[in-house]
């Protein structure tokens, strides 16, 4: 993972964090992480549809057929800072961009922690995109004054459990025979 090399100064400054750009080996482009907005619903729906059945089931912890509705829900509360969706976009040198990952975050004021869900397009998994997205999500949540992030995943989802461990999350022991619940206290 490295920073942007040949991008104009204005583009570098619009990133969410100094390390939000990843240059994948297989492409002539860079992956940028940015906040989703209302105009992303169609692209996000296409992204969800393009995920393999296995990845989609892991992201939603079961089958979902209403992907356009899910995409709309991801950007429905863009004006509320306690709810946000971050998108990882592959931006090609020709100016084209494609969503290759997303993470949705929602703060629970009663539980006093943020919950999140994340997915990365199958061909970009295990390339550092998920970890970069989690880092950007944590930074934004911390900037909002949130102190803890938590999530739940299926016990069978070894990829998510591994990603959470690499990102510094701990198993809380609150899961059951089907799920694992993990959390991370954010730096102050």
Secondary structure, 3 states (H helix, E strand, C coil): CCCCCCCCHHHHHCCCCCCCEECCCCCCEEEEEEECCHHHHHHHHHHHHHCCHHHHHHHHCCCCCCHHHHHHHHHCCCCCCCEEEEEEEEEECCCCEEEEEEEEEEEECCCCEEEEEEEECHHHCCCCHHHHHHHHHHHHHHHCCCCEEEEEEECCCHHHHHHHHHCCCEECCCCCCCEEEEEEECCC
